[in-house]
Amino acid sequence: MKISDFESFLEPVILERGHKLFKKGAVKNLQLLEENRVLASVHGTQTYSVELFLEGDGVIMQASCSCPYDWSETCKHLAAVFLALREGEPEKNQAVEDPSNELKQLLMQESKDELISIILQFARSHEEVERQLLLRYASPEEEITTAKALIRDFIKGAKSNGFIHWRRMDEAMQGAYMVLDNAEKKNERGSYVQAVKLALEIMPPVVSMTQYADDSGGEITFVTRNTMKVIKNAVEMGFDELSPDEQKEIFKAVLKEAKNKRYNDWDEWRFDLLDAIIPFGKDPKLRATLEKELEKLLKNTPQNEWSWRHTEQSIKQLQLSLLEVSGAEDRTIDAFIEENLRHDKFREKAIERALNRNDFEKAEQISLDGEKQDTSYAGLIYKWKDYRYQIYEQKGDLEHQRSMAYELVTSYYEYKDYERLKTLYNAKEWQEVFEKLLSELESGHSRGLYLTIITEEKLEDRILEYATAKPSSIVELYPYLIENHLSKVNNLFVDMIMYDAENASERRLYKQVCKDIRKYKKACGEMNSRKLIEELMSKYPRRPAFLDELQKIK
């Protein structure tokens, strides 16, 4: 997509959020660092970094954002930067002056009393700042009460008729963000018990929000993910510093939260909480308590096929982790893993343990057994075959490597397997295998891989043959053909555009035709595109919407 017309490629909800951020002036430090690389930061509750790579005519080749949003390829921060980039040119590799440095210098000139007066005045005018300061400087007992009220007040304030719209989710989460930030600072200062207590105050109200909030922006996921991170960091960072009583205090608090009924429909959060306290399993008493809880969860696992496989595997993984931290012997761990080979994570672990011991025969047999067991799961079959390839590779078994790589390419159509296969032959041997492979891929259900291979290998004759059979593909394939097949590229473009124009009947389709004409212009020149536009305008004089779109690109 291009900066000039990216809207049609984005979901309406993302586009609307991006507009909102852009209008607020959230896009900062928009810079062109290299010929085609753009960097920007988007400020809000958090600050995220956006990076774009462009090519000629403003085509967006690659775009990434540091935010955790993963519901689609484009987030609201990217949308905001697209808008900012279209509105104005980025600064070219200039250091951006940080206005906070100037403010810092000014504040350093003030006396302590004056600074206190400034802070109090600012806090009185901004309730959010006042709450954050009260939270930061509260006693441990007051801090928990303040944090709980802060989280719930912001959530309550964002509700409308008992529901929180996605537009107000960021507002609703402000209290949780503040408490999360405070908990992270507690970890940095070594106050691990208080960090966990604060983090645990976030989970109940935020998990409850799943019942009455639109989380299409992923705010709940972001907060819970980082809350779990705080708890795990507190346990890992403080493990050697915490007294036995403090360890027990954290253990009991986290276990109590994990046992709550609110997680009955959200097992992943429950398992994350339990996983955080696994390191305390070194203590025999705490380990026994956790083992008892895991057995109870296992007993209550639903028996339908999908839920059973997923939930039981998660619980068994926690039991395995508990075994490992307890210092159990290798043979005990091996036995537990083998008891649970019906689960893919355990089969995977068994294969890797066998490989680490160079027990290739056992590793191969476990992989083969997996292929027989998981016949209904194509992804797992691929995984076990892929392990077999790795086994043959480590053994130096070239014949089986070749056979397995060829099977993977022709059955699962992964380009990485094609690259593997190619490295297993010298140039003379490869040509015969290559022709056979292309013939099989071309006639099968793997046209995508076939096209990737012929374009990567720059096989012009095959690319032209493909484009001729599928004219619409010329839009993407013309760069591979333009140098030596200009006339054929021109004809394919014209035939495709004329066909699409004849079958178009609404403005959306007319816009698509015009978009292809722009590609045609780039490929075959302005003179040819003008001639085609004139021909279309002459042929369809009674399609005003089409004429309007054509006029825009004339």
C-alpha positions as CSV (number, residue, x, y, z in Angstrom):
1,M,0.0,0.0,0.0
2,K,1.0,3.6,-0.5
3,I,1.0,6.6,2.0
4,S,-1.3,8.3,-0.5
5,D,-4.1,5.8,-0.3
6,F,-3.5,3.6,2.8
7,E,-7.0,4.1,4.2
8,S,-8.6,1.4,2.0
9,F,-6.2,-1.2,3.5
10,L,-7.0,-0.5,7.2
11,E,-9.9,-1.6,9.3
12,P,-12.3,1.3,10.0
13,V,-11.9,1.0,13.8
14,I,-8.1,1.2,13.5
15,L,-8.3,4.1,11.1
16,E,-10.6,6.0,13.4
17,R,-8.3,5.5,16.4
18,G,-5.3,6.6,14.3
19,H,-7.1,9.8,13.3
20,K,-7.8,10.5,16.9
21,L,-4.2,10.1,17.9
22,F,-3.0,12.2,14.9
23,K,-5.5,15.0,15.7
24,K,-4.2,15.1,19.3
25,G,-0.7,15.6,18.1
26,A,0.5,12.3,19.5
27,V,3.0,11.7,16.6
28,K,6.4,13.1,17.6
29,N,9.9,13.1,16.3
30,L,9.0,12.1,12.7
31,Q,12.4,11.7,11.1
32,L,13.9,10.4,7.8
33,L,17.1,8.7,9.0
34,E,18.1,7.1,5.7
35,E,16.9,7.3,2.2
36,N,13.9,5.1,2.8
37,R,13.7,4.6,6.6
38,V,11.3,6.7,8.7
39,L,11.2,6.7,12.5
40,A,8.6,8.3,14.8
41,S,7.3,8.1,18.4
42,V,3.6,8.1,19.3
43,H,2.8,9.5,22.7
44,G,-0.2,8.6,24.9
45,T,-0.5,6.6,28.1
46,Q,2.6,4.9,26.9
47,T,5.1,6.0,24.2
48,Y,5.7,3.6,21.3
49,S,8.3,3.6,18.5
50,V,7.2,3.2,14.9
51,E,9.5,2.3,12.0
52,L,8.7,2.4,8.3
53,F,10.6,1.4,5.2
54,L,9.4,3.1,2.0
55,E,10.2,2.8,-1.7
56,G,9.6,5.1,-4.7
57,D,6.1,6.7,-4.9
58,G,5.6,6.3,-1.2
59,V,5.0,2.6,-1.2
60,I,5.1,1.2,2.4
61,M,7.4,-1.9,2.2
62,Q,7.5,-2.6,5.9
63,A,6.0,-1.1,9.0
64,S,6.4,-2.0,12.7
65,C,5.3,-0.6,16.1
66,S,6.7,-1.5,19.5
67,C,3.2,-1.7,21.0
68,P,1.7,-5.2,22.0
69,Y,-1.3,-4.9,19.7
70,D,-1.6,-8.2,17.7
71,W,-5.2,-8.4,16.5
72,S,-4.2,-7.3,13.0
73,E,-1.1,-6.2,11.0
74,T,-1.7,-2.5,11.5
75,C,-2.3,-0.8,14.9
76,K,-3.6,2.7,15.6
77,H,-0.1,4.1,16.2
78,L,1.0,3.1,12.7
79,A,-2.2,4.6,11.3
80,A,-1.4,7.9,13.1
81,V,2.1,7.9,11.7
82,F,0.8,7.2,8.1
83,L,-1.4,10.3,8.5
84,A,1.4,12.4,9.8
85,L,3.8,11.3,7.1
86,R,1.2,12.2,4.4
87,E,0.6,15.6,5.9
88,G,4.2,16.7,6.0
89,E,7.8,15.8,5.3
90,P,9.8,14.1,8.1
91,E,12.9,15.9,9.4
92,K,16.0,14.6,7.7
93,N,18.3,13.0,10.3
94,Q,18.2,15.9,12.7
95,A,18.6,15.4,16.4
96,V,15.4,16.4,18.1
97,E,15.8,18.7,21.0
98,D,14.2,17.3,24.1
99,P,12.0,20.1,25.7
100,S,12.3,18.3,29.0
101,N,15.9,19.3,29.2
102,E,15.0,23.0,29.2
103,L,12.3,22.5,31.8
104,K,14.7,20.6,34.0
105,Q,17.2,23.5,33.9
106,L,14.4,25.9,34.9
107,L,13.1,23.8,37.8
108,M,16.7,23.3,39.1
109,Q,16.8,27.1,39.7
110,E,13.8,26.9,42.1
111,S,14.0,26.4,45.9
112,K,12.6,23.3,47.6
113,D,9.6,25.2,49.0
114,E,8.9,26.7,45.6
115,L,9.1,23.2,43.9
116,I,6.6,21.8,46.5
117,S,4.3,24.8,45.8
118,I,4.5,24.1,42.0
119,I,3.8,20.4,42.5
120,L,0.8,21.0,44.8
121,Q,-0.7,23.6,42.5
122,F,-0.3,21.3,39.5
123,A,-1.8,18.3,41.4
124,R,-4.8,20.4,42.5
125,S,-5.5,21.2,38.8
126,H,-4.9,17.6,37.6
127,E,-6.7,14.9,39.6
128,E,-4.7,12.2,37.8
129,V,-1.4,13.6,39.0
130,E,-2.7,14.0,42.5
131,R,-3.8,10.4,42.6
132,Q,-0.4,9.2,41.2
133,L,1.5,11.2,43.8
134,L,-0.7,9.9,46.7
135,L,-0.1,6.4,45.4
136,R,3.6,6.8,45.1
137,Y,4.1,8.2,48.6
138,A,1.5,6.2,50.5
139,S,2.5,3.8,53.3
140,P,2.4,0.1,52.3
141,E,-1.0,-0.3,54.0
142,E,-2.5,2.8,52.5
143,E,-0.9,2.1,49.1
144,I,-3.0,-1.1,48.6
145,T,-6.2,0.7,49.5
146,T,-5.3,3.7,47.3
147,A,-4.4,1.4,44.4
148,K,-7.6,-0.6,44.6
149,A,-9.8,2.6,44.7
150,L,-7.8,4.2,41.9
151,I,-8.2,1.2,39.5
152,R,-12.0,0.9,40.2
153,D,-12.7,4.7,40.0
154,F,-11.2,5.0,36.5
155,I,-13.1,1.9,35.3
156,K,-16.3,3.2,36.8
157,G,-15.8,6.6,35.2
158,A,-15.4,5.1,31.8
159,K,-18.6,3.1,32.0
160,S,-21.7,4.2,30.1
161,N,-24.9,2.2,30.8
162,G,-22.8,-0.5,32.4
163,F,-20.6,-0.9,29.3
164,I,-17.1,0.4,28.3
165,H,-16.8,1.3,24.6
166,W,-13.4,0.6,23.0
167,R,-12.9,4.4,22.6
168,R,-12.9,4.7,26.4
169,M,-10.8,1.7,27.2
170,D,-7.6,3.7,27.5
171,E,-9.3,6.0,29.9
172,A,-10.7,3.1,31.9
173,M,-7.2,1.6,32.3
174,Q,-5.5,4.8,33.6
175,G,-5.7,3.6,37.2
176,A,-4.3,0.2,36.3
177,Y,-1.5,1.8,34.4
178,M,-0.6,3.9,37.4
179,V,-0.6,1.0,39.8
180,L,1.4,-1.2,37.3
181,D,4.0,1.6,37.0
182,N,4.2,1.8,40.8
183,A,4.6,-2.0,41.1
184,E,7.4,-2.0,38.5
185,K,9.2,0.7,40.5
186,K,8.8,-1.4,43.7
187,N,10.7,-4.3,41.9
188,E,13.4,-1.9,40.9
189,R,13.8,-0.8,44.5
190,G,13.8,-4.4,45.8
191,S,10.4,-4.1,47.5
192,Y,9.3,-7.5,46.0
193,V,6.5,-8.4,48.4
194,Q,4.8,-5.0,47.9
195,A,5.3,-5.2,44.1
196,V,3.4,-8.5,44.1
197,K,0.6,-7.2,46.3
198,L,0.1,-4.2,44.1
199,A,0.1,-6.3,41.0
200,L,-2.5,-8.7,42.5
201,E,-4.8,-5.7,43.0
202,I,-4.8,-5.1,39.2
203,M,-6.0,-8.5,38.2
204,P,-9.6,-8.8,39.8
205,P,-11.1,-5.6,38.3
206,V,-9.3,-5.9,35.0
207,V,-10.3,-9.6,34.5
208,S,-13.9,-8.6,35.4
209,M,-13.9,-6.1,32.6
210,T,-14.0,-8.9,30.1
211,Q,-17.7,-9.2,30.9
212,Y,-18.6,-5.6,30.1
213,A,-15.9,-4.0,27.9
214,D,-15.0,-3.9,24.3
215,D,-11.3,-4.9,24.3
216,S,-10.7,-5.0,20.6
217,G,-7.7,-2.7,21.1
218,G,-6.0,-5.2,23.4
219,E,-5.8,-3.0,26.5
220,I,-6.8,-5.8,28.9
221,T,-4.2,-8.2,27.3
222,F,-1.5,-5.5,27.6
223,V,-2.2,-4.8,31.3
224,T,-2.6,-8.5,32.3
225,R,0.6,-9.5,30.4
226,N,2.6,-6.8,32.1
227,T,1.1,-7.5,35.5
228,M,2.2,-11.2,35.2
229,K,5.6,-9.9,34.2
230,V,5.8,-7.8,37.4
231,I,4.9,-10.9,39.6
232,K,7.4,-13.2,37.8
233,N,10.1,-10.6,38.0
234,A,9.5,-10.1,41.7
235,V,9.9,-13.9,42.3
236,E,12.9,-14.3,40.1
237,M,14.8,-11.2,41.0
238,G,14.0,-11.5,44.7
239,F,14.3,-15.2,45.2
240,D,17.7,-15.1,46.9
241,E,16.9,-12.0,48.9
242,L,13.5,-12.8,50.2
243,S,13.3,-14.4,53.7
244,P,11.4,-17.7,54.1
245,D,8.4,-15.8,55.5
246,E,8.4,-13.3,52.6
247,Q,8.6,-16.2,50.1
248,K,5.6,-17.8,51.9
249,E,3.7,-14.5,51.9
250,I,4.1,-14.1,48.1
251,F,3.3,-17.8,47.5
252,K,0.1,-17.7,49.5
253,A,-1.1,-14.4,48.0
254,V,-0.5,-15.5,44.4
255,L,-2.0,-19.0,45.0
256,K,-5.1,-17.5,46.6
257,E,-5.6,-15.3,43.5
258,A,-5.1,-18.2,41.1
259,K,-7.7,-20.3,42.9
260,N,-10.4,-17.7,42.5
261,K,-13.5,-18.6,40.5
262,R,-13.0,-15.6,38.2
263,Y,-10.4,-17.6,36.3
264,N,-12.7,-20.6,35.6
265,D,-13.2,-19.3,32.1
266,W,-9.7,-17.8,31.8
267,D,-7.4,-20.7,32.5
268,E,-4.4,-19.1,30.8
269,W,-4.3,-16.3,33.5
270,R,-4.6,-18.9,36.2
271,F,-1.8,-21.0,34.8
272,D,0.4,-17.8,34.4
273,L,-0.1,-17.0,38.1
274,L,0.8,-20.6,39.2
275,D,3.8,-20.6,36.9
276,A,5.1,-17.5,38.6
277,I,5.4,-19.3,42.0
278,I,6.9,-22.5,40.6
279,P,10.4,-21.4,41.8
280,F,9.1,-21.6,45.4
281,G,8.7,-25.3,44.8
282,K,12.2,-25.8,46.2
283,D,10.6,-25.6,49.6
284,P,9.1,-29.1,50.3
285,K,6.0,-27.7,52.1
286,L,5.2,-25.1,49.4
287,R,5.8,-27.7,46.7
288,A,3.4,-30.1,48.4
289,T,0.7,-27.3,48.5
290,L,1.2,-26.5,44.9
291,E,1.2,-30.2,43.8
292,K,-2.1,-30.6,45.7
293,E,-3.6,-27.6,43.8
294,L,-2.4,-28.9,40.4
295,E,-3.9,-32.3,41.1
296,K,-7.2,-30.7,42.0
297,L,-7.2,-28.7,38.8
298,L,-6.4,-31.8,36.8
299,K,-9.3,-33.7,38.3
300,N,-11.7,-30.9,37.4
301,T,-10.5,-30.6,33.8
302,P,-13.4,-30.7,31.3
303,Q,-13.6,-33.9,29.3
304,N,-14.4,-32.6,25.8
305,E,-11.5,-33.3,23.4
306,W,-10.1,-29.9,22.7
307,S,-10.4,-28.5,26.2
308,W,-9.0,-31.7,27.7
309,R,-5.9,-31.7,25.5
310,H,-5.1,-28.0,26.0
311,T,-5.9,-27.7,29.8
312,E,-4.3,-31.0,30.8
313,Q,-1.2,-30.2,28.9
314,S,-0.9,-26.8,30.6
315,I,-1.3,-28.4,34.1
316,K,1.2,-31.2,33.3
317,Q,3.7,-28.6,32.1
318,L,3.4,-26.9,35.5
319,Q,3.9,-30.3,37.2
320,L,7.0,-30.9,35.1
321,S,8.4,-27.5,36.0
322,L,7.8,-28.2,39.6
323,L,9.7,-31.5,39.3
324,E,12.6,-29.7,37.7
325,V,12.9,-27.0,40.4
326,S,12.7,-29.7,43.1
327,G,15.9,-31.2,41.9
328,A,14.4,-34.5,40.8
329,E,16.7,-37.0,39.0
330,D,16.8,-37.2,35.2
331,R,15.2,-40.6,35.2
332,T,12.3,-39.3,37.2
333,I,11.8,-36.4,34.8
334,D,12.2,-38.7,31.8
335,A,9.6,-41.0,33.1
336,F,7.1,-38.1,33.7
337,I,7.7,-36.8,30.2
338,E,7.2,-40.3,28.6
339,E,4.0,-40.7,30.6
340,N,2.6,-37.6,28.9
341,L,3.8,-38.0,25.3
342,R,0.2,-37.7,24.1
343,H,0.7,-33.9,24.5
344,D,2.8,-32.3,21.8
345,K,4.9,-30.1,24.2
346,F,6.0,-33.2,26.1
347,R,6.8,-35.1,22.8
348,E,8.8,-32.1,21.7
349,K,10.7,-32.1,25.0
350,A,11.4,-35.8,24.8
351,I,12.8,-35.5,21.3
352,E,15.1,-32.7,22.3
353,R,16.3,-34.5,25.4
354,A,17.1,-37.5,23.2
355,L,18.9,-35.3,20.7
356,N,21.0,-33.7,23.4
357,R,22.1,-37.2,24.4
358,N,22.8,-38.2,20.7
359,D,20.2,-40.9,21.1
360,F,19.1,-40.5,17.5
361,E,17.2,-43.8,17.3
362,K,15.0,-42.9,20.2
363,A,14.4,-39.4,18.9
364,E,13.4,-40.8,15.5
365,Q,11.0,-43.3,17.0
366,I,9.3,-40.7,19.2
367,S,8.9,-38.5,16.1
368,L,7.4,-41.4,14.1
369,D,5.0,-42.2,16.9
370,G,3.9,-38.6,16.9
371,E,3.1,-38.8,13.2
372,K,0.9,-41.8,13.9
373,Q,-0.8,-40.3,16.9
374,D,-1.6,-36.9,15.5
375,T,-3.0,-37.7,12.1
376,S,-5.8,-35.2,12.6
377,Y,-3.4,-32.3,13.2
378,A,-1.5,-31.2,10.1
379,G,0.6,-28.7,12.1
380,L,1.8,-31.4,14.5
381,I,2.5,-33.8,11.7
382,Y,4.7,-31.2,10.1
383,K,6.5,-30.6,13.4
384,W,7.4,-34.3,13.9
385,K,8.6,-34.6,10.3
386,D,10.7,-31.5,10.7
387,Y,12.2,-33.1,13.8
388,R,13.0,-36.1,11.7
389,Y,14.9,-33.9,9.3
390,Q,16.9,-32.4,12.1
391,I,17.7,-35.9,13.4
392,Y,19.0,-37.0,10.0
393,E,21.0,-33.8,9.7
394,Q,22.7,-34.4,13.1
395,K,23.4,-38.0,12.2
396,G,24.8,-36.9,8.8
397,D,22.3,-39.2,7.0
398,L,22.2,-37.3,3.7
399,E,19.9,-39.8,1.9
400,H,17.2,-39.5,4.5
401,Q,17.7,-35.7,4.7
402,R,17.0,-35.4,1.0
403,S,14.0,-37.6,1.1
404,M,12.5,-35.8,4.1
405,A,13.2,-32.3,2.8
406,Y,11.6,-33.2,-0.5
407,E,8.5,-34.6,1.3
408,L,8.2,-31.4,3.4
409,V,8.4,-29.1,0.4
410,T,5.8,-31.0,-1.7
411,S,3.4,-31.7,1.2
412,Y,3.6,-28.5,3.3
413,Y,4.9,-25.9,0.8
414,E,7.3,-24.0,3.1
415,Y,10.0,-22.0,1.3
416,K,12.5,-22.7,4.1
417,D,12.3,-26.4,3.2
418,Y,13.0,-25.6,-0.4
419,E,16.1,-23.8,0.7
420,R,17.1,-26.8,2.8
421,L,16.6,-29.2,-0.1
422,K,18.7,-27.0,-2.4
423,T,21.7,-27.1,-0.1
424,L,21.7,-30.9,-0.1
425,Y,22.8,-31.2,-3.8
426,N,25.7,-29.9,-5.8
427,A,24.9,-27.8,-8.9
428,K,24.9,-30.8,-11.4
429,E,22.7,-33.0,-9.2
430,W,20.3,-30.2,-8.3
431,Q,19.2,-29.4,-11.8
432,E,17.4,-32.7,-12.3
433,V,15.8,-32.5,-8.9
434,F,14.8,-28.9,-9.4
435,E,13.0,-29.6,-12.7
436,K,11.1,-32.5,-11.1
437,L,10.2,-30.4,-8.1
438,L,8.9,-27.4,-10.2
439,S,6.8,-29.8,-12.3
440,E,5.2,-31.3,-9.3
441,L,4.6,-27.9,-7.6
442,E,3.2,-26.3,-10.7
443,S,0.6,-29.1,-11.2
444,G,-0.3,-29.4,-7.5
445,H,-2.0,-27.2,-4.9
446,S,1.1,-25.2,-4.1
447,R,0.9,-22.4,-6.6
448,G,2.1,-19.9,-4.0
449,L,5.3,-21.7,-3.3
450,Y,5.8,-22.3,-7.0
451,L,5.5,-18.6,-7.7
452,T,7.9,-17.7,-4.8
453,I,10.5,-20.1,-6.2
454,I,10.3,-19.0,-9.8
455,T,10.5,-15.3,-8.8
456,E,13.4,-15.8,-6.3
457,E,15.3,-17.8,-8.9
458,K,14.3,-15.2,-11.6
459,L,13.0,-17.8,-14.1
460,E,11.6,-15.3,-16.7
461,D,10.1,-17.9,-19.0
462,R,8.1,-19.6,-16.2
463,I,7.1,-16.2,-14.7
464,L,5.8,-15.0,-18.1
465,E,3.9,-18.3,-18.5
466,Y,2.4,-17.9,-15.1
467,A,1.4,-14.3,-15.8
468,T,-0.1,-15.2,-19.1
469,A,-2.2,-17.9,-17.5
470,K,-3.2,-15.6,-14.6
471,P,-3.3,-12.0,-16.0
472,S,-4.1,-10.3,-12.7
473,S,-0.7,-11.4,-11.4
474,I,1.1,-9.0,-13.8
475,V,0.5,-6.3,-11.2
476,E,3.0,-8.0,-8.9
477,L,5.2,-9.8,-11.5
478,Y,6.0,-7.1,-14.0
479,P,9.3,-6.1,-12.2
480,Y,10.7,-9.5,-13.1
481,L,9.6,-9.2,-16.8
482,I,9.8,-5.5,-17.8
483,E,13.5,-5.5,-18.9
484,N,13.2,-8.3,-21.5
485,H,9.4,-8.6,-22.2
486,L,8.1,-5.0,-22.3
487,S,5.6,-5.6,-25.1
488,K,4.1,-8.7,-23.4
489,V,3.9,-6.9,-20.1
490,N,2.1,-4.0,-21.8
491,N,-0.4,-6.4,-23.5
492,L,-1.1,-8.3,-20.2
493,F,-1.7,-5.1,-18.3
494,V,-4.1,-3.7,-21.0
495,D,-6.0,-6.9,-21.3
496,M,-6.4,-7.2,-17.5
497,I,-7.5,-3.6,-17.1
498,M,-9.9,-3.7,-20.0
499,Y,-11.5,-6.9,-18.7
500,D,-11.8,-5.5,-15.1
501,A,-13.2,-2.2,-16.4
502,E,-15.9,-4.0,-18.5
503,N,-17.0,-6.0,-15.4
504,A,-16.9,-3.0,-12.9
505,S,-20.2,-1.6,-11.9
506,E,-19.5,0.6,-8.8
507,R,-17.1,3.2,-7.6
508,R,-15.2,0.8,-5.4
509,L,-14.3,-1.4,-8.4
510,Y,-13.6,1.7,-10.5
511,K,-11.0,2.8,-7.9
512,Q,-9.4,-0.7,-8.1
513,V,-9.1,-0.3,-11.9
514,C,-7.5,3.1,-11.5
515,K,-5.1,1.7,-8.9
516,D,-4.0,-0.9,-11.5
517,I,-3.6,1.9,-14.1
518,R,-1.2,3.6,-11.8
519,K,0.8,0.4,-11.6
520,Y,0.6,0.2,-15.4
521,K,1.9,3.7,-15.7
522,K,4.9,2.8,-13.5
523,A,5.6,-0.3,-15.5
524,C,5.0,0.9,-19.1
525,G,5.2,4.7,-19.0
526,E,2.9,7.7,-18.9
527,M,2.3,7.8,-22.6
528,N,0.8,4.3,-22.6
529,S,-1.3,5.0,-19.5
530,R,-2.7,8.2,-21.0
531,K,-3.7,6.3,-24.2
532,L,-5.4,3.6,-22.1
533,I,-7.3,6.2,-20.0
534,E,-8.5,8.0,-23.1
535,E,-9.7,4.7,-24.6
536,L,-11.6,3.9,-21.4
537,M,-13.2,7.3,-21.1
538,S,-14.3,7.0,-24.8
539,K,-15.6,3.5,-24.3
540,Y,-17.6,4.2,-21.1
541,P,-19.1,7.8,-21.5
542,R,-22.2,6.8,-19.5
543,R,-20.4,5.8,-16.3
544,P,-19.9,9.2,-14.5
545,A,-18.4,7.6,-11.4
546,F,-15.8,5.8,-13.5
547,L,-15.1,8.9,-15.5
548,D,-14.6,10.8,-12.3
549,E,-12.0,8.3,-11.0
550,L,-10.2,8.2,-14.4
551,Q,-10.1,12.0,-14.4
552,K,-8.2,12.0,-11.1
553,I,-5.4,9.9,-12.5
554,K,-5.3,11.4,-16.0
